Amino acid sequence: MSEEIKRGDLVRDNDPRMPNRVLGVIGFDHKGRAIAATRDGRIKTRISLERIFTDGKARKYGFNRVEALR
């Protein structure tokens, strides 16, 4: 993680089993994890901030920040 992740950022799942899965960061917990949800709010998950990358490099694991909600 090179830049700070903020509430409202969108993150894309890099797992090849989950193509096109994009989650929005809706908050943070006290253990250093982002709380993220799908746009319709049906799926919520916690993601370690260490697994969210902002450098734009292609990976097969973790999440990449793609943009911020406007």
N, C-alpha and C positions, 0 to 999 in steps of 0.2 A: 504494500500500500504506500503510494508516494504522496498523494494529496488527501486532504480530509474529506470524508464522506459526510454528507449533510442530509437532513430530512428532506424528502422530495426527490432525491436522486434516483435514477432508474439504473438497475443492474441486470445484466444478461447472464444467464447460467451457461457456463462453458461445457457442461457435461453433454457428450454427444447423445446420450439417451433422452435428453430433455431439450430438443431443438426448439428454438424461438421462445424459450421461457424468459419472460421479462418481469421483474418484480420492482415495485416502488418501495423505497425506504420510508417507513411511517414513524419510526422512532428508534430508541436505543434502550438497552437494559443496563443494569449495573455491573454486568460481567463482561463488558466490552463487546457486545454483539449488537448488530443492527436487526431490527424487527422489520421484516419486509412482507409485502402482500401483493397478490395479483391485482390488476386494475379493477376487477369486479369485486375484490375483497374476499373471495371464497377461500383462497389458500393463503395462510400466514405461516411464516417460518422465521427462525432466528439464524443469522449468518455471522460467523466470527469476522471481525473487521480485518483480520489478517488474510482472509480468503477473498476479499474484494480488492481488485487491482484497478488502478487508474492510469497506468502507463500505456495502455492501448496494445500491448503485445498479445499475440494469439497464444492461447493456452487450452489444454484439454481438461482443466480442473478449475475450481473456484468460480468467481464471478468477475465480470468487467463492468465498470461504470460506463454507461452509454450516453446519458444526457440527464438533464434535470427537468422535473415537471414544471410547467409554466402556468 
